[in-house]
Amino acid sequence: MSDLPILYSFRRCPYAMRARMALWIASITVELREVKLADKPPELAETSPKATVPVLALPDGEVVDESIAVMRWALAKSDPEGWLSGDDKKLIERNDGPFKHHLDRYKYPNRYEDEPDHGQIDHRGEGLAILQDLDARLTDQPQLCGETRTLADIALFPFIRQFANTDRAWFDAQDIPHLQNWLEGHLSSDLFQAVMPKFTPWKAGDDPIAFGPQ
């Protein structure tokens, strides 16, 4: 499989999820290397010094090590559903910036005990305010940028999934019905199911795993 791109990934990482979905929809097969975050293979850091997933190593030596960049690279090769028409940079930047900030402090409050300004519930409320704005956006359209799913939907929904799963009963009780329906639609999609199988963490010498729709 030396001619395939190599993708370092972690099944439950939202950044890696959105990269895998873009590669899948673009019909790009990669050699998948599942990473255990507590025991990262040295090859990951050798490929990208940041040593966080996803990392896409191309056969020509180029390395793409940001998830949105992986998505845009894949869709530039093939974009059968027109996802690039919904490359809404403001939505993505708000998700990857403020929303991710509040999500981390809501989901992992013990990691941020030294930050005195806000507690877990404060960050949950700040995250909910962003979700309420998205819910309003979905009032008259099924997806964030119109009638069909695009890059913005796929870029955001793994993080909203993570927020929802932190306390699912609380999330389900919120008055954000359009967003809740939108999330359920993506969670039940064939695309999401296709990119979520479990793999044993990779180590040098393992048989390669071809990951893709073909």
C-alpha positions as a Markdown table, in Angstrom:
| # | Residue | x | y | z |
|---|---|---|---|---|
| 1 | Met | 0.0 | 0.0 | 0.0 |
| 2 | Ser | 3.0 | 2.3 | -0.4 |
| 3 | Asp | 1.1 | 4.3 | -3.0 |
| 4 | Leu | -1.7 | 5.2 | -0.6 |
| 5 | Pro | -1.9 | 8.2 | 1.6 |
| 6 | Ile | -1.3 | 7.3 | 5.3 |
| 7 | Leu | -3.9 | 8.6 | 7.8 |
| 8 | Tyr | -3.1 | 8.7 | 11.5 |
| 9 | Ser | -6.4 | 8.8 | 13.2 |
| 10 | Phe | -8.2 | 8.2 | 16.5 |
| 11 | Arg | -11.7 | 6.8 | 16.3 |
| 12 | Arg | -13.4 | 9.1 | 18.8 |
| 13 | Cys | -11.5 | 12.3 | 18.1 |
| 14 | Pro | -13.9 | 14.8 | 16.5 |
| 15 | Tyr | -11.2 | 16.3 | 14.4 |
| 16 | Ala | -10.3 | 12.9 | 13.0 |
| 17 | Met | -14.0 | 12.0 | 12.5 |
| 18 | Arg | -14.5 | 15.0 | 10.2 |
| 19 | Ala | -11.3 | 14.2 | 8.3 |
| 20 | Arg | -12.3 | 10.6 | 7.8 |
| 21 | Met | -15.8 | 11.6 | 6.5 |
| 22 | Ala | -14.4 | 14.0 | 3.9 |
| 23 | Leu | -11.9 | 11.3 | 2.7 |
| 24 | Trp | -14.7 | 8.8 | 2.5 |
| 25 | Ile | -17.2 | 11.0 | 0.6 |
| 26 | Ala | -14.3 | 11.9 | -1.8 |
| 27 | Ser | -13.7 | 8.1 | -2.4 |
| 28 | Ile | -10.1 | 8.4 | -1.3 |
| 29 | Thr | -8.7 | 5.2 | 0.2 |
| 30 | Val | -6.0 | 5.6 | 2.8 |
| 31 | Glu | -3.8 | 3.4 | 4.8 |
| 32 | Leu | -5.3 | 3.9 | 8.3 |
| 33 | Arg | -3.1 | 3.9 | 11.3 |
| 34 | Glu | -5.3 | 4.0 | 14.5 |
| 35 | Val | -3.5 | 5.9 | 17.3 |
| 36 | Lys | -3.8 | 5.3 | 21.0 |
| 37 | Leu | -3.5 | 8.8 | 22.4 |
| 38 | Ala | -1.9 | 7.5 | 25.7 |
| 39 | Asp | 0.7 | 5.6 | 23.7 |
| 40 | Lys | 1.4 | 7.3 | 20.4 |
| 41 | Pro | 3.6 | 5.6 | 17.9 |
| 42 | Pro | 6.9 | 7.5 | 17.3 |
| 43 | Glu | 6.1 | 7.5 | 13.6 |
| 44 | Leu | 3.3 | 10.0 | 14.3 |
| 45 | Ala | 5.7 | 12.7 | 15.7 |
| 46 | Glu | 8.2 | 11.9 | 13.0 |
| 47 | Thr | 5.6 | 12.6 | 10.4 |
| 48 | Ser | 4.2 | 15.7 | 12.1 |
| 49 | Pro | 5.9 | 17.4 | 15.1 |
| 50 | Lys | 2.5 | 18.4 | 16.6 |
| 51 | Ala | 1.8 | 14.7 | 17.0 |
| 52 | Thr | -1.9 | 15.0 | 17.2 |
| 53 | Val | -4.5 | 13.4 | 14.9 |
| 54 | Pro | -5.5 | 13.6 | 12.2 |
| 55 | Val | -2.3 | 13.6 | 10.1 |
| 56 | Leu | -2.4 | 12.7 | 6.4 |
| 57 | Ala | 1.0 | 11.8 | 4.9 |
| 58 | Leu | 0.8 | 11.8 | 1.1 |
| 59 | Pro | 2.9 | 9.6 | -1.1 |
| 60 | Asp | 4.9 | 12.6 | -2.5 |
| 61 | Gly | 6.1 | 13.5 | 1.0 |
| 62 | Glu | 3.6 | 16.3 | 1.7 |
| 63 | Val | 2.0 | 16.2 | 5.1 |
| 64 | Val | -1.5 | 17.7 | 5.9 |
| 65 | Asp | -1.9 | 17.9 | 9.6 |
| 66 | Glu | -5.0 | 20.0 | 10.3 |
| 67 | Ser | -8.4 | 18.4 | 10.0 |
| 68 | Ile | -10.0 | 21.2 | 8.0 |
| 69 | Ala | -7.0 | 21.2 | 5.6 |
| 70 | Val | -7.5 | 17.4 | 5.2 |
| 71 | Met | -11.2 | 18.0 | 4.4 |
| 72 | Arg | -10.4 | 20.7 | 1.8 |
| 73 | Trp | -7.6 | 18.6 | 0.3 |
| 74 | Ala | -9.9 | 15.6 | -0.1 |
| 75 | Leu | -12.8 | 17.6 | -1.5 |
| 76 | Ala | -10.5 | 19.4 | -4.0 |
| 77 | Lys | -9.9 | 15.9 | -5.4 |
| 78 | Ser | -13.5 | 14.9 | -5.5 |
| 79 | Asp | -16.6 | 16.6 | -4.2 |
| 80 | Pro | -19.6 | 14.6 | -5.4 |
| 81 | Glu | -22.1 | 16.2 | -3.0 |
| 82 | Gly | -20.8 | 19.8 | -3.4 |
| 83 | Trp | -19.6 | 20.1 | 0.1 |
| 84 | Leu | -17.3 | 23.0 | -0.7 |
| 85 | Ser | -20.3 | 25.2 | -1.4 |
| 86 | Gly | -20.8 | 25.1 | 2.3 |
| 87 | Asp | -17.3 | 25.9 | 3.4 |
| 88 | Asp | -18.5 | 28.6 | 5.8 |
| 89 | Lys | -15.4 | 29.8 | 7.5 |
| 90 | Lys | -17.2 | 31.9 | 10.2 |
| 91 | Leu | -19.2 | 28.9 | 11.4 |
| 92 | Ile | -16.1 | 26.7 | 11.4 |
| 93 | Glu | -14.0 | 29.3 | 13.2 |
| 94 | Arg | -16.7 | 29.7 | 15.9 |
| 95 | Asn | -16.9 | 26.0 | 16.4 |
| 96 | Asp | -13.1 | 25.4 | 16.5 |
| 97 | Gly | -12.6 | 28.5 | 18.7 |
| 98 | Pro | -15.2 | 29.6 | 21.2 |
| 99 | Phe | -17.4 | 26.5 | 21.1 |
| 100 | Lys | -14.4 | 24.1 | 21.5 |
| 101 | His | -13.2 | 26.3 | 24.3 |
| 102 | His | -16.4 | 25.9 | 26.2 |
| 103 | Leu | -16.9 | 22.2 | 25.3 |
| 104 | Asp | -13.5 | 21.3 | 26.7 |
| 105 | Arg | -14.2 | 23.0 | 30.0 |
| 106 | Tyr | -17.7 | 21.5 | 30.2 |
| 107 | Lys | -16.6 | 18.0 | 29.4 |
| 108 | Tyr | -13.3 | 18.0 | 31.3 |
| 109 | Pro | -13.8 | 20.4 | 34.2 |
| 110 | Asn | -11.0 | 18.9 | 36.3 |
| 111 | Arg | -8.4 | 19.8 | 33.7 |
| 112 | Tyr | -9.2 | 23.5 | 34.1 |
| 113 | Glu | -9.6 | 23.9 | 37.8 |
| 114 | Asp | -6.9 | 26.6 | 37.8 |
| 115 | Glu | -9.0 | 28.8 | 35.6 |
| 116 | Pro | -11.1 | 30.9 | 38.1 |
| 117 | Asp | -13.5 | 32.8 | 35.9 |
| 118 | His | -16.0 | 30.1 | 34.9 |
| 119 | Gly | -17.2 | 26.8 | 36.2 |
| 120 | Gln | -18.5 | 23.8 | 34.3 |
| 121 | Ile | -22.1 | 25.0 | 34.3 |
| 122 | Asp | -21.0 | 28.4 | 33.0 |
| 123 | His | -19.2 | 26.8 | 30.1 |
| 124 | Arg | -22.2 | 24.6 | 29.4 |
| 125 | Gly | -24.4 | 27.7 | 29.2 |
| 126 | Glu | -22.0 | 29.4 | 26.9 |
| 127 | Gly | -21.9 | 26.4 | 24.6 |
| 128 | Leu | -25.7 | 26.2 | 24.6 |
| 129 | Ala | -25.9 | 29.8 | 23.5 |
| 130 | Ile | -23.9 | 28.9 | 20.4 |
| 131 | Leu | -26.1 | 25.9 | 19.8 |
| 132 | Gln | -29.3 | 28.0 | 20.2 |
| 133 | Asp | -28.0 | 30.2 | 17.4 |
| 134 | Leu | -27.4 | 27.1 | 15.2 |
| 135 | Asp | -30.9 | 25.9 | 16.1 |
| 136 | Ala | -32.3 | 29.2 | 14.8 |
| 137 | Arg | -30.3 | 28.8 | 11.6 |
| 138 | Leu | -31.9 | 25.4 | 11.1 |
| 139 | Thr | -35.5 | 26.6 | 11.5 |
| 140 | Asp | -36.1 | 27.0 | 7.8 |
| 141 | Gln | -33.5 | 24.7 | 6.3 |
| 142 | Pro | -32.5 | 21.1 | 7.1 |
| 143 | Gln | -28.7 | 21.7 | 7.0 |
| 144 | Leu | -26.5 | 24.6 | 8.2 |
| 145 | Cys | -26.0 | 26.0 | 4.7 |
| 146 | Gly | -29.2 | 24.9 | 2.9 |
| 147 | Glu | -31.0 | 21.8 | 1.8 |
| 148 | Thr | -28.1 | 19.4 | 1.7 |
| 149 | Arg | -25.2 | 18.5 | 4.0 |
| 150 | Thr | -22.0 | 20.4 | 3.3 |
| 151 | Leu | -18.5 | 20.9 | 4.7 |
| 152 | Ala | -19.9 | 23.1 | 7.6 |
| 153 | Asp | -22.3 | 20.4 | 8.8 |
| 154 | Ile | -19.6 | 17.7 | 8.8 |
| 155 | Ala | -17.0 | 19.9 | 10.3 |
| 156 | Leu | -19.3 | 20.9 | 13.3 |
| 157 | Phe | -21.3 | 17.9 | 14.1 |
| 158 | Pro | -18.7 | 15.7 | 15.7 |
| 159 | Phe | -18.1 | 18.4 | 18.3 |
| 160 | Ile | -21.8 | 18.9 | 18.9 |
| 161 | Arg | -22.1 | 15.1 | 19.3 |
| 162 | Gln | -19.4 | 15.4 | 22.0 |
| 163 | Phe | -21.2 | 18.2 | 23.7 |
| 164 | Ala | -24.5 | 16.3 | 23.7 |
| 165 | Asn | -23.0 | 13.1 | 25.0 |
| 166 | Thr | -21.5 | 14.8 | 28.0 |
| 167 | Asp | -24.9 | 14.8 | 29.6 |
| 168 | Arg | -27.4 | 13.4 | 27.1 |
| 169 | Ala | -30.4 | 13.7 | 29.3 |
| 170 | Trp | -29.8 | 17.4 | 29.9 |
| 171 | Phe | -29.1 | 18.0 | 26.2 |
| 172 | Asp | -32.2 | 16.2 | 25.1 |
| 173 | Ala | -34.3 | 18.4 | 27.5 |
| 174 | Gln | -33.1 | 21.7 | 25.9 |
| 175 | Asp | -35.4 | 23.7 | 23.6 |
| 176 | Ile | -33.2 | 23.2 | 20.5 |
| 177 | Pro | -35.4 | 20.8 | 18.5 |
| 178 | His | -34.0 | 21.7 | 15.0 |
| 179 | Leu | -30.5 | 21.1 | 16.1 |
| 180 | Gln | -31.4 | 17.9 | 18.0 |
| 181 | Asn | -33.0 | 16.5 | 14.8 |
| 182 | Trp | -30.1 | 17.7 | 12.7 |
| 183 | Leu | -27.7 | 15.9 | 15.0 |
| 184 | Glu | -29.7 | 12.7 | 15.0 |
| 185 | Gly | -29.7 | 12.7 | 11.3 |
| 186 | His | -26.0 | 12.9 | 11.0 |
| 187 | Leu | -25.5 | 10.3 | 13.8 |
| 188 | Ser | -27.7 | 7.8 | 11.9 |
| 189 | Ser | -26.3 | 8.5 | 8.5 |
| 190 | Asp | -24.6 | 5.8 | 6.5 |
| 191 | Leu | -21.5 | 8.0 | 6.1 |
| 192 | Phe | -21.0 | 8.4 | 9.9 |
| 193 | Gln | -21.5 | 4.7 | 10.5 |
| 194 | Ala | -19.0 | 3.9 | 7.7 |
| 195 | Val | -16.2 | 5.8 | 9.3 |
| 196 | Met | -16.7 | 4.6 | 12.9 |
| 197 | Pro | -15.5 | 0.9 | 12.9 |
| 198 | Lys | -13.1 | 0.0 | 15.7 |
| 199 | Phe | -9.5 | -0.8 | 14.9 |
| 200 | Thr | -6.6 | -2.0 | 17.0 |
| 201 | Pro | -4.0 | 0.7 | 17.6 |
| 202 | Trp | -1.3 | 0.6 | 15.0 |
| 203 | Lys | 2.4 | -0.2 | 15.5 |
| 204 | Ala | 5.2 | -0.6 | 13.1 |
| 205 | Gly | 5.2 | -4.0 | 11.4 |
| 206 | Asp | 1.4 | -4.4 | 11.5 |
| 207 | Asp | -0.4 | -5.4 | 8.3 |
| 208 | Pro | -1.7 | -2.3 | 6.6 |
| 209 | Ile | -5.4 | -1.5 | 6.7 |
| 210 | Ala | -7.0 | 0.0 | 3.6 |
| 211 | Phe | -9.7 | 2.4 | 4.7 |
| 212 | Gly | -12.2 | 3.8 | 2.1 |
| 213 | Pro | -15.4 | 3.1 | 0.3 |
| 214 | Gln | -13.8 | 1.2 | -2.5 |
